[in-house]
Amino acid sequence: MRIFVLGTRGFPDIQGGIEKHCENIYPQLTKLGCHITVLTRTPYVPRNRRIIENQGVRFIHVWTPRRKYLEAIIHTFLGIIIARTKSPDIIHFHAVGPSLFIPLAKFLGLRVVMTHHGSDYLRMKWGCFAKFILRLGEFLGVTFADYVIAVSRTVKAMLTRKYRPGRVEYIPNGVDIPEKLRNSKMLAKFDLEPQKFIFTACRFVPEKGLHDLITAYSRISKPGFKLVIAGDADHETAYSRKIKESAVRNKGVVMTGFLNHIQLSEFYANAKLFVLPSYYEGLPIALLEAMSYDLPVLVSDIPATREIPLPEYRYFPAGNTVLLAKKISELFNYPSSKKEVAANRKVISENYNWEIIAQKTCAVYRQVLGS
């Protein structure tokens, strides 16, 4: 099977949940006999990293402007035209924005699979018109795609209720159980000590709740530990500038910028607590990664995090900075029990295993092709 992929900026080591999803699943699919070609966005792939192939996955680097409201639209349109000239068996769209063009792909005779990573129109960063376009992308994508993959049960339930009862398959994000490398090179760079910091990793957008996390940390009197935030904004905004300014004003807050996989693993392996203060998620890969490192977690009480079974005390109401500060103080010195670690590992191995996820995705491809 020849599969073309649209809707990701590219990989490896490019920021974003969809990017991480694609970086993990497509090498697995090549092992199952799929011939994968990913169409990347050139602004996110420096010239010295524009490789032709990685772990069996081929790349076509497609020009697009790095503009918040234009890059996905232009990249997807050009990608469909390129795909049509190559005649793949299936074109696989990721996210509701690029899915706006699925009717065009179908008109050009292409078979289409869509992965719905979450209702992007619920994200705070978009204005009214952009939210309308994203809702339209969801409607057109789900209506015209040959098959739809939902990364969470919540998303699947919403899609089947709103649009169609069949041909929507729940296939979640995944994570690998890593080898724990307790290096200290990156820690030393930021003047950090192992087990003396709490950690989060995300893009700097309002729905991730970083403003709440910094506010909660500032409420803790003499915490004795630092708050480390990994990530950055894809496009600099008033919000991302506000987060960086808040970090500068609050002693003990450390901003690392974007970290690649190896660098990120050092922080997961050495942190004392992982905090996810989001207001909205599809299915948070960062949370799964933290759990894979046996790292204790504290997460906002939203539908996406409720899909991952955690003890009740590991949740807090989204937006409640007073309770978040209290919980951070309490849980910082409350490591996961052996029973909790074992339960988390079982959940990951049984439900979020990339090999199994790839097998399920390959089965969807075969169903679309009728084989």
Protein Blocks (a to p, Z undefined) as FASTA:
>chain_A
ZZddehiabdehiacjklmmmmmmmmmmmmnopacdddddfklmcfklmcfbeghiacdd
ddddddfklmmmmmmmmmmmmmmmnopabdcdehjklmmmmmmmmmnopacddddfbjfk
lpmkbcfklmmmmmmmmmmmmmmpmbdcdfbfklmmmmmmmmomghpacddddddddddd
fbfklmmmnopaehiaccddddddfklommmmmmmmmmpghklpacddedddfbdcfklm
mmmmmmmmmghiacebjadfklmmmmmmmmmbdcdfbfbdcbdfklmmmmmnopacdddd
dfklmmpccdfklpccehiamlmmmmmmmmmmmccdfklmmmmmmmmmmmmcfklmmmmm
mmmmmmmnoZZ
